[in-house]
Amino acid sequence: MLEKLTNTFSDIFRTVTGKGKITEKNIEESVERIKMALLEADVNLRVVRRFVNSTIEEAKGEKVLRSVDPGQQFVKIVHDKIVALLGDAKTDLHLKGVDTQSVILFLGLQGSGKTTSAVKLAAKLKKDGRKPLLAACDLVRPAAIDQLCVMAERASVPVYKEDVKLPGTAKDAVRIAKNARDYARKNGYDVIIVDTAGRMQIDDAMMKEIADIKAAVKPDELVLVADSMTGQNAVEIAKSFDEALGLTGVILTKFDSDARGGAALSLKSITGKPILYIGTGEKIEDFEQFHPERIASRILGMGDIVSLVEKAQETIDIEEAEKLQKKMASNEFTLQDMLEQLQRVKKMGPIQSLLEMVPGLAGQIQDQDIDTSGMKSQEAIILSMTKKERANHLIIGPSRRKRIAKGSGTSVAEVNRLIKQFEKTKLAMKKMSRNKGMQNKLMNGMGGGFGGF
């Protein structure tokens, strides 16, 4: 995500931090390059001007020019300014207690990812201990209710819907929203997420329908869902919705595909409304709370180790990790264990997005540099083995290797390579198991560890 900005910032910072002393001219040249990068990223012109002026003013001060490490001081100033653009601190949803109902009204144009985001948020709230209910009030788009129901079933979240002749009227949508709220009260649901109808563009009919639903259910949150890839257009849409209805926050979808970042970097400054969440993929779990400081660090090529650890903790069971640690110590690590580790890494998300979170790697590795086919073929090879073979790789002789290669669609050479890699990994784990300090650091830092990966 935001690869163009990350690459530019990484290049600028490498130049600046490599100098023992920097001058006002160095600062001006660096800020000029940053300005061009922000404009190319489709950041609002007014926002860019404010950013440039405040950065130059602060960077030319005594604190930077006369400091022991002026390059690092300059980087810190730019980092802090980017954080301020993104919104300073994360913003939580303002929800009532679990003994009553909170209403979240979703709005946005067609194609922005509104229905998908509604389900993703419901799944996240459920994981956080809430009891959400989705209300199907998009009666304009023919497949909207079906899409909501199919996705909600995958997330095990209930949907309140009514049979109406489509396309439904604004009165139908208002009635369903009110009935959903009443249903939630009777059945103990503490959060209602109302999926409203969008249009291809903003029009009076859509605004009036949403305004009527808002008046009927009195939502605690009015959340706009916008496509981050539309850049300044997303910001203008947010501004229009806010002026008409009064937004409380924004969800930016397709953030993983946004190479520029204009919407994210302009939205808070122009609308005053915080970015609450970002959609980072097609899966239901590809949905993150927006942390300005973490995103700023990613943009500037500094990584995001906190988010990386959180992703690891979500996919790692501590009891399983402890069992794995014991296996490592007693040299009992098997190909089945290796398979489970590969699958856990896959659950954490795309390799490219994980590498962006590693300090020093962000902005350095491009998609074409990453070969994920190796992990896929390794998984296929192990899955083609019998349980006995996974438990004891020593029994895998030439004939078995030939059968495994055929079953996995690979070659005998690839099977040989995997087994050799496994033996090296096992040996490395055995050595690491003797190093208690390293082991404890791994277990504590990663909520149980990757088991050597």
Secondary structure, DSSP 8 states (H G I E B T S, - for coil): --HHHHHHHHHHHHHHHT-SS--HHHHHHHHHHHHHHHHHTT--HHHHHHHHHHHHHHHTSHHHHTSSSHHHHHHHHHHHHHHHHHTSS--------TTS-EEEEEE--TTSSHHHHHHHHHHHHHHTT--EEEEEE--SSTTHHHHHHHHHHHTT--EE-----SS--HHHHHHHHHHHHHHHHHHT--EEEEEE---SS--HHHHHHHHHHHHHH--SEEEEEEEGGGTHHHHHHHHHHHHHH--SEEEEESGGG-SS-HHHHHHHHHH---EEEEE-SSSTT-EEE--HHHHHHHHTT---HHHHHHHHHHH--HHHHHHHHHHHHTT---HHHHHHHHHHHHHT--HHHHHHTSTTTTTT--GGG--THHHHHHHHHHHTS-HHHHH-GGG--HHHHHHHHHHHTS-HHHHHHHHHHHHHHHHHHHHHHH-HHHHHHHHHHTTT--S--
